Amino acid sequence: MNKSFTIRQAERRDVPLLLEFIRGIAKYEKLEDQVVATAETLEAEMFDRHRAEAVFAVVDGREVGFALYFFNFSTFVGHSGLYLEDLFVWPEYRGKGYGKALLLHLAAIARERNCGRMEWTCLDWNRPSIDFYLSLGAEPMNDWTVYRLDAKALRHLAEG
């Protein structure tokens, strides 16, 4: 890892950079067509409503990776949990420990905030990430299936 490596909290001025990273992970995951977030929505949700936070991995003054997260709550554990929404490192910086450093940083935040666990999802085809997560001691939740209501389905359900 580079000696000039640091991790810093995202700030309001970073919204365009956050959007760049979000588009980067979407491209990697072959989901570019699903990105509808805008600078305005990110700024409002993250910095006005405080619904999510992000950190950047910085090397030689350049942001080379990011992690976006928020807190949920486990009724079984009785504590908040840190939910990692996105973790992404630009391809030319992978394999140097920056992704692991971001995860370690989030684990420290989770402990500092008395979280009972840290969770995330990973696409089934993303073997490099799966192997990486397993190497850290993460366990797949094979007995659980994620369900989602998109904006249209949510509107339909809410309207009865």
DSSP file (Angstrom, degrees, kcal/mol; ACC not computed):
  #  RESIDUE AA STRUCTURE BP1 BP2  ACC     N-H-->O    O-->H-N    N-H-->O    O-->H-N    TCO  KAPPA ALPHA  PHI   PSI    X-CA   Y-CA   Z-CA
    1    1 A M              0   0    0      0, 0.0    96,-0.1     0, 0.0     2,-0.0   0.000 360.0 360.0 360.0 143.0    0.0    0.0    0.0
    2    2 A N    >   -     0   0    0      1,-0.1     3,-1.6    94,-0.1    58,-0.0  -0.336 360.0-131.0 -65.1 140.8    1.2    3.5   -0.9
    3    3 A K  T 3  S+     0   0    0      1,-0.3    -1,-0.1    -2,-0.0    56,-0.0   0.766 106.6  58.3 -65.9 -25.4    2.7    5.5    2.0
    4    4 A S  T 3  S+     0   0    0      2,-0.0    57,-0.4     0, 0.0    -1,-0.3   0.303  79.5 131.4 -87.9  11.6    0.5    8.5    1.1
    5    5 A F    <   +     0   0    0     -3,-1.6     2,-0.3    54,-0.2    54,-0.2  -0.430  26.2 159.7 -69.6 133.4   -2.7    6.5    1.6
    6    6 A T  E     -A   58   0A   0     52,-2.3    52,-3.3    -2,-0.2     2,-0.4  -0.945  33.0-135.1-142.4 165.1   -5.5    8.0    3.7
    7    7 A I  E     -A   57   0A   0     -2,-0.3     2,-0.4    50,-0.2    50,-0.2  -0.993  26.5-176.9-121.5 132.6   -9.2    7.5    4.2
    8    8 A R  E     -A   56   0A   0     48,-2.1    48,-2.9    -2,-0.4     2,-0.2  -0.960  28.5-109.6-131.7 150.5  -11.4   10.6    4.3
    9    9 A Q  E     -A   55   0A   0     -2,-0.4    46,-0.3    46,-0.2     2,-0.1  -0.507  40.2-110.2 -72.8 139.3  -15.1   11.2    4.9
   10   10 A A        -     0   0    0     44,-3.2     2,-0.3    -2,-0.2    44,-0.2  -0.444  36.1-160.6 -68.7 145.0  -17.1   12.4    1.9
   11   11 A E    >   -     0   0    0     -2,-0.1     3,-2.3    42,-0.1     4,-0.2  -0.760  35.6 -94.9-121.9 169.0  -18.3   16.0    2.1
   12   12 A R  G >  S+     0   0    0      1,-0.3     3,-1.7    -2,-0.3    35,-0.1   0.862 122.9  60.0 -52.4 -40.6  -21.0   17.9    0.3
   13   13 A R  G 3  S+     0   0    0      1,-0.3    -1,-0.3     2,-0.1     4,-0.2   0.658  95.3  66.5 -64.7 -14.2  -18.4   19.2   -2.2
   14   14 A D  G <>  +     0   0    0     -3,-2.3     4,-2.8     1,-0.2     3,-0.4   0.406  65.4 106.5 -87.9   1.9  -17.7   15.5   -3.2
   15   15 A V  H <> S+     0   0    0     -3,-1.7     4,-2.3     1,-0.3     5,-0.2   0.894  79.8  48.7 -53.8 -46.5  -21.2   14.9   -4.7
   16   16 A P  H  > S+     0   0    0      0, 0.0     4,-1.7     0, 0.0    -1,-0.3   0.896 113.1  49.0 -60.5 -36.5  -19.9   14.9   -8.3
   17   17 A L  H  > S+     0   0    0     -3,-0.4     4,-2.2    -4,-0.2    -2,-0.2   0.895 108.6  52.8 -68.0 -40.5  -17.1   12.5   -7.3
   18   18 A L  H  X S+     0   0    0     -4,-2.8     4,-2.6     1,-0.2    -1,-0.2   0.923 108.7  50.4 -58.7 -44.0  -19.6   10.2   -5.5
   19   19 A L  H  X S+     0   0    0     -4,-2.3     4,-2.3    -5,-0.2    -1,-0.2   0.867 107.4  54.1 -63.8 -36.0  -21.6   10.1   -8.7
   20   20 A E  H  X S+     0   0    0     -4,-1.7     4,-1.8     2,-0.2    -1,-0.2   0.916 111.0  45.3 -62.9 -43.6  -18.5    9.2  -10.7
   21   21 A F  H  X S+     0   0    0     -4,-2.2     4,-2.6     2,-0.2     5,-0.2   0.895 110.6  53.6 -67.3 -39.8  -17.8    6.3   -8.4
   22   22 A I  H  X S+     0   0    0     -4,-2.6     4,-2.2     1,-0.2    -2,-0.2   0.917 110.6  46.7 -61.3 -42.4  -21.4    5.2   -8.5
   23   23 A R  H  X S+     0   0    0     -4,-2.3     4,-2.2     2,-0.2    -1,-0.2   0.855 110.2  55.2 -66.4 -33.9  -21.3    5.1  -12.3
   24   24 A G  H  X S+     0   0    0     -4,-1.8     4,-2.1     2,-0.2    -2,-0.2   0.925 110.4  42.9 -64.9 -45.3  -18.0    3.3  -12.1
   25   25 A I  H  X S+     0   0    0     -4,-2.6     4,-2.5     2,-0.2    -2,-0.2   0.883 112.5  54.5 -69.3 -36.4  -19.4    0.5   -9.9
   26   26 A A  H  <>S+     0   0    0     -4,-2.2     5,-3.4    -5,-0.2     6,-0.5   0.906 109.0  48.1 -62.7 -40.3  -22.5    0.3  -12.1
   27   27 A K  H ><5S+     0   0    0     -4,-2.2     3,-1.2     3,-0.2    -2,-0.2   0.929 111.6  49.9 -64.5 -44.6  -20.4   -0.1  -15.2
   28   28 A Y  H 3<5S+     0   0    0     -4,-2.1    -2,-0.2     1,-0.3    -1,-0.2   0.889 113.8  45.6 -59.7 -40.5  -18.4   -2.9  -13.5
   29   29 A E  T 3<5S-     0   0    0     -4,-2.5    -1,-0.3    -5,-0.1    -2,-0.2   0.396 112.9-119.5 -85.9   3.6  -21.6   -4.6  -12.4
   30   30 A K  T < 5S+     0   0    0     -3,-1.2    -3,-0.2    -4,-0.3    -2,-0.1   0.876  85.1 112.9  60.3  39.8  -23.1   -4.2  -15.9
   31   31 A L    > < +     0   0    0     -5,-3.4     3,-2.3    -6,-0.2     4,-0.3   0.001  22.6 128.4-128.1  26.1  -25.9   -2.2  -14.4
   32   32 A E  G >   +     0   0    0     -6,-0.5     3,-1.5     1,-0.3    -5,-0.1   0.836  69.0  62.2 -54.4 -36.1  -25.2    1.2  -15.9
   33   33 A D  G 3  S+     0   0    0      1,-0.3    -1,-0.3    -7,-0.1    -2,-0.1   0.621  96.8  60.9 -68.5 -10.7  -28.8    1.6  -17.2
   34   34 A Q  G <  S+     0   0    0     -3,-2.3     2,-0.8    -8,-0.1    -1,-0.3   0.527  74.7 105.8 -94.4  -6.0  -30.1    1.4  -13.6
   35   35 A V    <   +     0   0    0     -3,-1.5   -12,-0.0    -4,-0.3    -3,-0.0  -0.653  27.0 149.5 -79.9 111.5  -28.3    4.5  -12.3
   36   36 A V        +     0   0    0     -2,-0.8    -1,-0.2     2,-0.1    -3,-0.0   0.373  31.7 121.3-117.4  -2.6  -30.9    7.3  -11.9
   37   37 A A        -     0   0    0     -3,-0.1     2,-0.3     4,-0.1     3,-0.0  -0.318  43.9-164.4 -60.8 143.9  -29.2    9.1   -9.0
   38   38 A T     >  -     0   0    0      1,-0.1     4,-2.6     0, 0.0     5,-0.2  -0.801  35.8-105.2-122.7 168.0  -28.4   12.7   -9.7
   39   39 A A  H  > S+     0   0    0     -2,-0.3     4,-2.5     1,-0.2     5,-0.2   0.895 122.1  52.6 -58.3 -39.2  -26.1   15.1   -8.0
   40   40 A E  H  > S+     0   0    0      2,-0.2     4,-2.3     1,-0.2    -1,-0.2   0.921 110.4  45.1 -65.8 -44.7  -29.2   16.8   -6.6
   41   41 A T  H  > S+     0   0    0      2,-0.2     4,-2.7     1,-0.2     5,-0.3   0.907 114.4  49.3 -68.4 -39.2  -30.7   13.6   -5.1
   42   42 A L  H  X>S+     0   0    0     -4,-2.6     4,-2.8     2,-0.2     5,-0.5   0.935 111.9  48.3 -63.7 -44.7  -27.4   12.5   -3.7
   43   43 A E  I  X>S+     0   0    0     -4,-2.5     4,-2.0    -5,-0.2     5,-1.1   0.932 114.9  45.2 -61.6 -45.1  -26.8   15.9   -2.0
   44   44 A A  I  X>S+     0   0    0     -4,-2.3     5,-2.6    -5,-0.2     4,-0.8   0.943 119.1  40.2 -64.2 -48.2  -30.3   16.0   -0.6
   45   45 A E  I  <5S+     0   0    0     -4,-2.7     6,-3.2     3,-0.2     7,-0.4   0.892 125.4  33.8 -70.7 -40.2  -30.3   12.4    0.7
   46   46 A M  I  <5S+     0   0    0     -4,-2.8    -3,-0.2    -5,-0.3     6,-0.2   0.868 131.9  22.6 -86.6 -37.1  -26.7   12.3    2.0
   47   47 A F  I  <<S+     0   0    0     -4,-2.0    -3,-0.2    -5,-0.5    -2,-0.1   0.676 130.1  34.7-111.9 -19.9  -26.0   15.8    3.3
   48   48 A D  I  <<S+     0   0    0     -5,-1.1    -3,-0.2    -4,-0.8    -4,-0.1   0.835 133.3  25.5 -95.6 -46.3  -29.4   17.3    4.0
   49   49 A R  S   <S-     0   0    0     -5,-2.6    -3,-0.2    -6,-0.2    -4,-0.2   0.566  93.2-138.6 -95.1 -10.6  -31.3   14.2    5.2
   50   50 A H        +     0   0    0     -6,-0.3    -4,-0.2     1,-0.1    -3,-0.1   0.881  51.9 144.3  55.5  44.3  -28.2   12.3    6.4
   51   51 A R        +     0   0    0     -6,-3.2     2,-0.3     1,-0.1    20,-0.2   0.667  65.9  12.5 -85.8 -18.3  -29.5    9.0    5.1
   52   52 A A        -     0   0    0     -7,-0.4     2,-0.3    -6,-0.2    18,-0.2  -0.979  62.0-153.1-153.7 160.9  -26.1    7.7    4.0
   53   53 A E  E     - B   0  69A   0     16,-3.1    16,-2.9    -2,-0.3     2,-0.3  -0.890   9.5-162.7-132.1 163.6  -22.4    8.3    4.4
   54   54 A A  E     - B   0  68A   0     -2,-0.3   -44,-3.2    14,-0.2     2,-0.3  -0.993   5.0-160.0-147.4 153.5  -19.4    7.6    2.3
   55   55 A V  E     -AB   9  67A   0     12,-2.3    12,-2.1    -2,-0.3     2,-0.4  -0.945  12.5-142.7-129.4 154.5  -15.6    7.5    2.7
   56   56 A F  E     -AB   8  66A   0    -48,-2.9   -48,-2.1    -2,-0.3     2,-0.6  -0.925  10.3-136.7-117.3 142.0  -12.9    7.7    0.1
   57   57 A A  E     -AB   7  65A   0      8,-2.4     7,-2.9    -2,-0.4     8,-1.2  -0.874  31.0-162.3 -89.0 126.5   -9.6    5.9   -0.2
   58   58 A V  E     -AB   6  63A   0    -52,-3.3   -52,-2.3    -2,-0.6     2,-0.4  -0.954  14.8-179.8-121.8 128.1   -7.0    8.5   -1.2
   59   59 A V  E >  S- B   0  62A   0      3,-2.9     3,-2.3    -2,-0.5   -54,-0.2  -0.993  75.8 -15.1-127.9 125.2   -3.6    7.9   -2.7
   60   60 A D  T 3  S-     0   0    0     -2,-0.4    -1,-0.1     1,-0.3     3,-0.1   0.864 130.1 -52.6  50.6  39.6   -1.2   10.7   -3.6
   61   61 A G  T 3  S+     0   0    0    -57,-0.4     2,-0.4     1,-0.2    -1,-0.3   0.476 116.8 112.5  80.0   1.9   -4.2   13.1   -3.4
   62   62 A R  E <   -B   59   0A   0     -3,-2.3    -3,-2.9     2,-0.0     2,-0.6  -0.914  69.6-126.1-111.7 134.1   -6.4   11.1   -5.7
   63   63 A E  E     +B   58   0A   0     -2,-0.4    -5,-0.3    -5,-0.2     3,-0.1  -0.672  35.2 168.5 -75.3 118.2   -9.6    9.3   -4.7
   64   64 A V  E     +     0   0A   0     -7,-2.9    26,-2.7    -2,-0.6     2,-0.3   0.518  59.8  10.6-112.0 -10.5   -9.0    5.7   -5.8
   65   65 A G  E     -BC  57  89A   0     -8,-1.2    -8,-2.4    24,-0.3     2,-0.3  -0.982  59.8-162.8-160.0 163.9  -11.9    4.0   -4.1
   66   66 A F  E     -BC  56  88A   0     22,-2.7    22,-2.5    -2,-0.3     2,-0.4  -0.988   8.9-156.7-150.5 160.2  -15.0    4.6   -2.1
   67   67 A A  E     -BC  55  87A   0    -12,-2.1   -12,-2.3    -2,-0.3     2,-0.4  -0.990   9.5-162.8-137.5 130.6  -17.5    2.9    0.2
   68   68 A L  E     +BC  54  86A   0     18,-2.4    17,-2.1    -2,-0.4    18,-1.7  -0.957  22.9 161.5-115.5 132.7  -21.0    4.2    0.7
   69   69 A Y  E     -BC  53  84A   0    -16,-2.9   -16,-3.1    -2,-0.4     2,-0.3  -0.921  19.9-173.8-146.8 165.1  -22.9    3.0    3.8
   70   70 A F  E     - C   0  83A   0     13,-1.9    13,-3.4    -2,-0.3     2,-0.4  -0.916  30.4-101.1-151.3 176.6  -25.9    3.6    6.1
   71   71 A F  E     + C   0  82A   0     -2,-0.3    11,-0.2   -20,-0.2     2,-0.2  -0.885  33.1 173.5-112.6 137.9  -27.3    2.2    9.3
   72   72 A N  E     - C   0  81A   0      9,-2.4     9,-1.6    -2,-0.4     2,-0.4  -0.480  27.3-114.6-119.0-167.0  -30.1   -0.2    9.7
   73   73 A F  E     - C   0  80A   0      7,-0.3     2,-0.6    -2,-0.2     7,-0.2  -0.997  10.6-151.4-140.9 135.5  -31.5   -2.0   12.8
   74   74 A S  E  >> - C   0  79A   0      5,-2.5     4,-2.4    -2,-0.4     5,-0.7  -0.918   2.2-166.7-105.4 117.8  -31.7   -5.7   13.8
   75   75 A T  T  45S+     0   0    0     -2,-0.6    -1,-0.2     2,-0.2     5,-0.0   0.855  92.0  52.7 -68.4 -33.4  -34.5   -6.6   16.0
   76   76 A F  T  45S+     0   0    0      1,-0.2    -1,-0.2    -3,-0.1    -2,-0.0   0.923 118.3  34.2 -68.3 -43.7  -32.8  -10.0   16.7
   77   77 A V  T  45S-     0   0    0      2,-0.2    -2,-0.2     1,-0.0    -1,-0.2   0.788  98.9-137.2 -81.2 -29.2  -29.5   -8.4   17.7
   78   78 A G  T  <5S+     0   0    0     -4,-2.4     2,-0.3     1,-0.3    -3,-0.2   0.694  70.0  89.0  79.0  18.8  -31.1   -5.4   19.3
   79   79 A H  E   <S-C   74   0A   0     -5,-0.7    -5,-2.5     1,-0.0    -1,-0.3  -0.934  82.4 -93.2-140.6 161.9  -28.5   -3.0   17.8
   80   80 A S  E     -C   73   0A   0     -2,-0.3    36,-2.9    34,-0.3    37,-0.6  -0.309  38.0-149.6 -65.0 159.8  -28.0   -1.0   14.7
   81   81 A G  E     -Cd  72 117A   0     -9,-1.6    -9,-2.4    34,-0.2     2,-0.6  -0.966  13.9-122.2-130.3 151.4  -26.0   -2.5   11.9
   82   82 A L  E     -Cd  71 118A   0     35,-2.3    37,-2.2    -2,-0.3     2,-0.6  -0.841  25.6-159.2 -92.4 124.8  -23.8   -0.9    9.3
   83   83 A Y  E     -Cd  70 119A   0    -13,-3.4   -13,-1.9    -2,-0.6     2,-0.8  -0.926   6.2-149.1-108.5 118.1  -25.0   -1.7    5.8
   84   84 A L  E     +Cd  69 120A   0     35,-2.9    37,-0.5    -2,-0.6   -15,-0.2  -0.766  18.0 177.3 -86.0 110.8  -22.4   -1.4    3.1
   85   85 A E  E     +     0   0A   0    -17,-2.1     2,-0.4    -2,-0.8   -16,-0.2   0.910  66.1   6.5 -80.8 -45.8  -24.2   -0.3   -0.1
   86   86 A D  E     +C   68   0A   0    -18,-1.7   -18,-2.4    34,-0.0     2,-0.4  -1.000  51.4 179.2-143.4 140.2  -21.2    0.0   -2.4
   87   87 A L  E     +C   67   0A   0     -2,-0.4     2,-0.4   -20,-0.2   -20,-0.2  -0.979  21.5 163.6-135.2 125.5  -17.5   -0.6   -2.3
   88   88 A F  E     -C   66   0A   0    -22,-2.5   -22,-2.7    -2,-0.4     2,-0.4  -0.988  19.7-173.6-150.1 134.1  -15.5    0.2   -5.4
   89   89 A V  E     -C   65   0A   0     -2,-0.4   -24,-0.3   -24,-0.3     5,-0.1  -0.993  40.4-104.7-124.5 133.5  -11.8    0.7   -6.2
   90   90 A W    >   -     0   0    0    -26,-2.7     3,-2.5    -2,-0.4     4,-0.4  -0.290  37.0-113.4 -56.5 141.5  -10.8    1.8   -9.7
   91   91 A P  G >  S+     0   0    0      0, 0.0     3,-1.4     0, 0.0    -1,-0.1   0.813 113.3  57.5 -50.2 -40.6   -9.3   -1.1  -11.6
   92   92 A E  G 3  S+     0   0    0      1,-0.3    -2,-0.1     3,-0.0   -28,-0.0   0.613 109.3  47.1 -70.6  -8.8   -5.8    0.2  -11.8
   93   93 A Y  G X  S+     0   0    0     -3,-2.5     3,-0.8   -29,-0.2     5,-0.5   0.356  86.2 114.7-110.5   2.8   -5.7    0.4   -7.9
   94   94 A R  T <   +     0   0    0     -3,-1.4    -4,-0.0    -4,-0.4     0, 0.0  -0.355  67.7  32.7 -73.6 155.3   -7.1   -3.1   -7.2
   95   95 A G  T 3  S+     0   0    0     -2,-0.1    -1,-0.2     1,-0.0    -3,-0.0   0.575  91.9  97.4  79.1   9.4   -5.0   -5.7   -5.4
   96   96 A K  S <  S-     0   0    0     -3,-0.8    -2,-0.1   -94,-0.0   -94,-0.1   0.365 101.7-100.7-110.7   1.7   -3.1   -3.1   -3.4
   97   97 A G  S  > S+     0   0    0    -96,-0.1     4,-2.1    -4,-0.1     5,-0.1   0.463  88.5 117.8  97.3   1.3   -5.1   -3.4   -0.2
   98   98 A Y  H  > S+     0   0    0     -5,-0.5     4,-2.1     2,-0.2     5,-0.1   0.891  76.6  49.3 -72.7 -38.3   -7.3   -0.3   -0.6
   99   99 A G  H  > S+     0   0    0      2,-0.2     4,-2.2     1,-0.2    -1,-0.2   0.921 112.8  48.0 -63.9 -43.3  -10.6   -2.2   -0.7
  100  100 A K  H  > S+     0   0    0      1,-0.2     4,-2.7     2,-0.2    -2,-0.2   0.901 109.4  53.4 -63.4 -40.3   -9.6   -4.1    2.4
  101  101 A A  H  X S+     0   0    0     -4,-2.1     4,-2.3     1,-0.2    -1,-0.2   0.893 107.7  51.1 -62.6 -39.3   -8.5   -0.8    4.1
  102  102 A L  H  X S+     0   0    0     -4,-2.1     4,-2.3     2,-0.2    -1,-0.2   0.926 111.2  47.8 -63.0 -43.8  -12.0    0.6    3.4
  103  103 A L  H  X S+     0   0    0     -4,-2.2     4,-2.5     2,-0.2    -2,-0.2   0.901 111.3  50.2 -64.1 -40.8  -13.7   -2.4    4.9
  104  104 A L  H  X S+     0   0    0     -4,-2.7     4,-2.0     2,-0.2    -1,-0.2   0.896 109.6  52.0 -63.2 -39.5  -11.5   -2.3    8.0
  105  105 A H  H  X S+     0   0    0     -4,-2.3     4,-2.0     2,-0.2    -2,-0.2   0.918 110.9  47.0 -62.2 -44.0  -12.3    1.4    8.3
  106  106 A L  H  X S+     0   0    0     -4,-2.3     4,-2.9     1,-0.2    -2,-0.2   0.880 108.8  54.7 -66.4 -37.7  -16.0    0.6    8.2
  107  107 A A  H  X S+     0   0    0     -4,-2.5     4,-2.2     2,-0.2    -1,-0.2   0.893 108.1  50.0 -61.5 -38.6  -15.6   -2.2   10.7
  108  108 A A  H  X S+     0   0    0     -4,-2.0     4,-2.7     2,-0.2    -2,-0.2   0.903 110.4  49.4 -66.5 -40.7  -14.0    0.3   13.0
  109  109 A I  H  X S+     0   0    0     -4,-2.0     4,-2.1     2,-0.2    -2,-0.2   0.929 109.9  51.9 -61.9 -44.4  -16.9    2.7   12.5
  110  110 A A  H  <>S+     0   0    0     -4,-2.9     5,-3.2     1,-0.2    -2,-0.2   0.912 112.8  44.3 -59.7 -43.3  -19.4   -0.1   13.2
  111  111 A R  H ><5S+     0   0    0     -4,-2.2     3,-1.6     3,-0.2    -1,-0.2   0.919 111.4  53.3 -67.2 -42.8  -17.6   -1.0   16.5
  112  112 A E  H 3<5S+     0   0    0     -4,-2.7    -1,-0.2     1,-0.3    -2,-0.2   0.838 112.1  45.4 -60.4 -34.0  -17.4    2.7   17.5
  113  113 A R  T 3<5S-     0   0    0     -4,-2.1    -1,-0.3    -5,-0.2   -33,-0.2   0.222 116.9-113.7 -96.7  13.8  -21.1    3.1   17.0
  114  114 A N  T < 5 +     0   0    0     -3,-1.6   -34,-0.3     1,-0.2    -3,-0.2   0.841  52.0 174.0  61.0  38.7  -21.9   -0.1   18.8
  115  115 A C      < -     0   0    0     -5,-3.2   -34,-0.2    -6,-0.2    -1,-0.2  -0.495  32.0-145.9 -75.7 146.2  -23.3   -1.9   15.8
  116  116 A G  S    S-     0   0    0    -36,-2.9     2,-0.3     1,-0.2   -35,-0.2   0.653  75.1 -10.9 -85.2 -17.3  -24.2   -5.6   16.1
  117  117 A R  E     -d   81   0A   0    -37,-0.6   -35,-2.3    -7,-0.1     2,-0.4  -0.985  54.9-129.3-168.8 170.9  -23.1   -6.5   12.6
  118  118 A M  E     +d   82   0A   0     -2,-0.3     2,-0.3   -37,-0.2   -35,-0.2  -1.000  31.6 177.3-133.2 132.1  -22.1   -5.3    9.2
  119  119 A E  E     +d   83   0A   0    -37,-2.2   -35,-2.9    -2,-0.4     2,-0.3  -0.912  10.5 161.0-136.6 160.5  -23.8   -6.6    6.0
  120  120 A W  E     -d   84   0A   0     -2,-0.3     2,-0.3   -37,-0.2   -35,-0.1  -0.957  29.7-118.1-162.8 170.2  -23.7   -6.1    2.3
  121  121 A T        -     0   0    0    -37,-0.5     2,-0.3    -2,-0.3    -2,-0.0  -0.820  20.2-165.2-114.8 160.7  -24.8   -7.9   -0.9
  122  122 A C        -     0   0    0     -2,-0.3     2,-0.1     8,-0.0    -2,-0.0  -0.994  29.8-105.7-145.3 136.8  -22.7   -9.1   -3.7
  123  123 A L    >   -     0   0    0     -2,-0.3     3,-1.7     1,-0.1     7,-0.2  -0.375  30.3-124.7 -62.3 139.3  -23.6  -10.2   -7.2
  124  124 A D  T 3  S+     0   0    0      1,-0.3    -1,-0.1    -2,-0.1     6,-0.0   0.772 108.3  52.1 -58.1 -29.5  -23.5  -14.0   -7.6
  125  125 A W  T 3  S+     0   0    0      1,-0.2     2,-2.1     2,-0.0    -1,-0.3   0.570  80.9  97.9 -84.8  -8.3  -21.1  -13.8  -10.6
  126  126 A N    <>  +     0   0    0     -3,-1.7     4,-2.4     1,-0.2     3,-0.3  -0.435  44.1 163.9 -85.1  69.7  -18.6  -11.5   -8.9
  127  127 A R  H  >  +     0   0    0     -2,-2.1     4,-2.9     1,-0.2     5,-0.3   0.855  68.4  56.8 -58.8 -41.5  -16.1  -14.3   -7.9
  128  128 A P  H  > S+     0   0    0      0, 0.0     4,-1.9     0, 0.0    -1,-0.2   0.928 112.6  42.2 -58.5 -42.0  -13.2  -12.0   -7.1
  129  129 A S  H  > S+     0   0    0     -3,-0.3     4,-2.9     2,-0.2     5,-0.2   0.910 113.2  52.6 -69.9 -41.4  -15.3  -10.0   -4.6
  130  130 A I  H  X S+     0   0    0     -4,-2.4     4,-2.6     1,-0.2     5,-0.2   0.940 111.1  46.9 -58.6 -47.6  -16.8  -13.2   -3.1
  131  131 A D  H  X S+     0   0    0     -4,-2.9     4,-2.0     1,-0.2    -1,-0.2   0.895 112.2  51.3 -61.6 -39.9  -13.4  -14.7   -2.6
  132  132 A F  H  X S+     0   0    0     -4,-1.9     4,-0.8    -5,-0.3    -2,-0.2   0.937 111.4  46.6 -61.7 -48.1  -12.1  -11.4   -1.1
  133  133 A Y  H ><>S+     0   0    0     -4,-2.9     5,-2.0     1,-0.2     3,-0.8   0.903 111.5  51.3 -63.5 -41.7  -15.1  -11.3    1.4
  134  134 A L  H ><5S+     0   0    0     -4,-2.6     3,-1.5     1,-0.2    -1,-0.2   0.883 104.0  58.4 -61.8 -37.8  -14.7  -14.9    2.3
  135  135 A S  H 3<5S+     0   0    0     -4,-2.0    -1,-0.2     1,-0.3    -2,-0.2   0.740 103.5  53.8 -64.4 -21.9  -11.0  -14.3    3.0
  136  136 A L  T <<5S-     0   0    0     -4,-0.8    -1,-0.3    -3,-0.8    -2,-0.2   0.500 125.3-101.1 -89.0  -5.1  -12.0  -11.7    5.6
  137  137 A G  T < 5S+     0   0    0     -3,-1.5    -3,-0.2    -4,-0.4    -2,-0.1   0.499  71.5 148.6  97.7   4.9  -14.3  -14.1    7.4
  138  138 A A      < -     0   0    0     -5,-2.0    -1,-0.3     1,-0.0    -2,-0.1  -0.436  35.6-145.2 -70.6 148.0  -17.6  -12.9    6.0
  139  139 A E        -     0   0    0     -2,-0.1     2,-0.1     2,-0.0    -1,-0.0  -0.952  11.7-122.7-117.6 133.2  -20.2  -15.5    5.6
  140  140 A P        -     0   0    0      0, 0.0     2,-1.1     0, 0.0     3,-0.2  -0.462  16.4-133.8 -70.5 146.5  -22.8  -15.7    2.8
  141  141 A M    >   +     0   0    0      1,-0.2     3,-1.8    -2,-0.1    -2,-0.0  -0.612  36.9 166.2 -98.6  71.4  -26.4  -15.7    3.9
  142  142 A N  T 3   +     0   0    0     -2,-1.1    -1,-0.2     1,-0.3     0, 0.0   0.672  68.4  59.6 -66.1 -18.8  -27.5  -18.5    1.6
  143  143 A D  T 3  S+     0   0    0     -3,-0.2     2,-0.4     2,-0.0    -1,-0.3   0.430  95.8  77.5 -89.2   2.1  -30.8  -19.1    3.4
  144  144 A W    <   -     0   0    0     -3,-1.8     2,-0.4     2,-0.0    -3,-0.1  -0.877  60.2-159.7-116.5 143.9  -32.0  -15.5    2.7
  145  145 A T        -     0   0    0     -2,-0.4     2,-0.3     2,-0.0    -3,-0.0  -0.985  20.2-129.4-120.5 132.1  -33.4  -14.0   -0.5
  146  146 A V        -     0   0    0     -2,-0.4     2,-0.3     2,-0.0    -2,-0.0  -0.642  23.7-164.1 -80.0 133.7  -33.4  -10.3   -1.1
  147  147 A Y        -     0   0    0     -2,-0.3     2,-0.4     2,-0.0    -2,-0.0  -0.905   5.9-169.5-116.5 148.7  -36.8   -8.8   -2.1
  148  148 A R        -     0   0    0     -2,-0.3     2,-0.6     2,-0.0    -2,-0.0  -0.999  21.0-159.2-142.6 139.4  -37.2   -5.4   -3.7
  149  149 A L        -     0   0    0     -2,-0.4    -2,-0.0     4,-0.0     2,-0.0  -0.983  25.8-149.0-108.2 116.9  -40.0   -3.0   -4.6
  150  150 A D     >  -     0   0    0     -2,-0.6     4,-2.9     1,-0.1     5,-0.3  -0.208  37.2 -87.2 -75.4 179.0  -38.8   -0.6   -7.2
  151  151 A A  H  > S+     0   0    0      1,-0.2     4,-2.3     2,-0.2     5,-0.2   0.878 129.1  48.0 -58.1 -41.2  -40.3    3.0   -7.3
  152  152 A K  H  > S+     0   0    0      2,-0.2     4,-2.4     1,-0.2    -1,-0.2   0.936 115.0  44.1 -65.7 -46.8  -43.2    1.9   -9.5
  153  153 A A  H  > S+     0   0    0      2,-0.2     4,-2.6     1,-0.2    -2,-0.2   0.874 113.3  52.3 -66.7 -36.7  -44.1   -1.1   -7.4
  154  154 A L  H  X S+     0   0    0     -4,-2.9     4,-2.7     2,-0.2    -1,-0.2   0.920 110.3  47.6 -64.5 -44.3  -43.7    0.9   -4.2
  155  155 A R  H  X S+     0   0    0     -4,-2.3     4,-1.9    -5,-0.3    -2,-0.2   0.926 112.6  49.6 -61.3 -45.4  -46.0    3.6   -5.6
  156  156 A H  H  < S+     0   0    0     -4,-2.4     4,-0.4     1,-0.2    -2,-0.2   0.922 113.5  45.7 -60.4 -46.0  -48.6    0.9   -6.6
  157  157 A L  H >< S+     0   0    0     -4,-2.6     3,-1.3     1,-0.2    -2,-0.2   0.924 112.4  50.2 -64.5 -44.7  -48.5   -0.8   -3.3
  158  158 A A  H 3< S+     0   0    0     -4,-2.7    -1,-0.2     1,-0.3    -2,-0.2   0.808 108.2  53.3 -65.0 -29.7  -48.7    2.5   -1.3
  159  159 A E  T 3<        0   0    0     -4,-1.9    -1,-0.3    -5,-0.2    -2,-0.2   0.483 360.0 360.0 -85.8  -2.2  -51.7    3.6   -3.4
  160  160 A G    <         0   0    0     -3,-1.3    -3,-0.2    -4,-0.4    -2,-0.1   0.461 360.0 360.0  82.7 360.0  -53.5    0.4   -2.6
